[in-house]
Amino acid sequence: MGDGPGSVDDRELLDGLRRGDGAVFDQLCLGYHDALWRFAFRIVRSREVAQDVVQDVFLNVWERRAELAITTSLAAYLFSAVRRRALVYLRNDRTATRIAATWGPGDVPASGTVGESPLAEVEREEREAMVARALATLPPARRQAVALRWGEHMEYEEIAEAMGISVEAARAHVSRAYRTLRGLLRVMGVDPPV
Amino acid sequence: MTSDSFPTQSFEDSEVELLELYLAGKLTGSAAERVERWMAAHKDAREVVEMFRGGVVGVDTKAPDAWEIVEWVRARRGWHDRRKASVSWAGHATWKLGTQPLRQRRWSMVTGLTVAVLLVLALFREIPWVRHTEFYSRTTYTTAAGQRANIELRDGTHIILAPATRLEIPEDFARRSRTVRLSGEAYFDVAHTAGMPFVVEAGKVRTVVLGTAFGVRAYHRTVQLAVRSGRVAVNGTVLNAHDIARVTSNSTVTVLHDQSLDAVLGFAAGRLVLTDMPLQDAIESLDRWCDVNVQLGDPALARLTINAILTDGSMGELLEMFQVTYGLHVVHVGRTITLYPR
């Protein structure tokens, strides 16, 4: 769905949207829904609120379809709108302190391979703990930026617009997170591919 | 490793990092293959990369069904557009009020008042939460991925919901009509009630029966029906036992006769039956049945033919199938399963 700013997909979607084409709008919703929901969920940490946020953004896009002014890409615009609404929810929600505590270790999901030996299992658990410790060093904004880059494959300009930060800040977030990963590999005695 | 504690360089200044570009989806062709070869040669490193990426991207969180949102927005955008039209009309009538002499003004006031009353009525009729359709008050049954459900309706109809399915039953079901709304897949064993046909609405596809047993598969725009016994009418076409019909988004109905129903209706008996299915196509059903997210580490695996019967939909059963029956190398992180050739 839209391989970059000003891609053909984007133009077709925007044209259809301005025409008031309901079918094109449905395609837009279906295409972006999952990514936008996950993005909202990372911020608000509630499935229902994330759903409300995404619904509201889609409806708003439809209501303002004639006046949309999109600078970078449709994706960046949508993510930015979702981010703004999600942050409004957080500001108004008195349990906001709960949100800060949910980022941290324990975010590494359980993993494994079928039929591994006990030794392999211990080694894997050690690696898991190492990865969890490394993830815990990433502040929320860095995780957000890297999730957009490695999850949704966004360009730095799009990440910057979606998160409301500068392009340099977006680059720095990804750069530092990658260096953390590279550090993990070197600890294991492995050099990244060249 | 401390040199990356406070990096001052951005990526522009330092050397190109292949692995980062690969994770960002910016690599193709031979460069991507170089990274994939590296991962194949360093399986432990690959696992660490996937765990790290998973922890950041959040692979564990499955988004709710997109169609729900689309339908919600659809319902409200129609209301919004009609409201906009009504408001601009009322605004025009009000403007006229201020510029006319008294006698004419009284007529305009009556008109304006009527418009206002009509507008209020129109708004209340259109506000979705006071909509007076047969689905205003209803019970909704929902299954998540990996779940099934058994439902018995007050007329004796028995329904089995497949995973990732939503079924709506109106409050007045079986009083004057029997209409249900389906998004997903379900098996219906309909009790015969004279004079009250049973209707299943799945998107724009309407299936009408009197007393029969059949399955409806409506996860996407194309709807599939399979009749076990009795007769079923779908969008005007009549189907008999052992017919399988597909209705496309432009309402074209294609019917196949004398079909084996095990694969298509297996879910009603607690089985996911896959027969000669390419892995790429099977992934969607496997994801729903087992509540997982299967990824192909090697695109060539897409053509692997799958023959399987899964019962409890547990992760263990699925991993065993991949590892033992098909000899694949399996890495799972949370509920994401990535498959590689050995």
Interface residues (C-beta under 8 A of the other chain):
Chain A: G22 F25 D26 C29 L30 H33 D34 W37 R38 F41 R42 R47 Q51 V54 Q55 F58 L59 W62 E63 D107 V108 P109 A110 S111 G112 T113 V114 G115 E123 R124 R127 E128 M130 V131 A132 A134 L135 L138 R143 V146 A147 R149 W150 G151 H153 E168 R171 A172 V174 S175 R176 A177 Y178 R179 T180 L181 R182 G183 L184 L185 R186 V187 M188 V190 P192 P193 V194
Chain B: M1 D4 P7 Q9 S10 F11 E12 S14 E17 L18 L19 E20 Y22 L23 A24 G25 K26 R34 V35 R37 W38 M39 H42 D44 A45 E47 V48 V49 E50 M51 F52 R53 G54 G55 V56 V57 G58 V59 D60 T61 A63 P64 A66 W67 E68 I69 V70 W72 V73 R74 R76 R77 H80 L319 E320 F322 Q323 V324 H329 V330 V331 H332 V333 G334 R335 T336
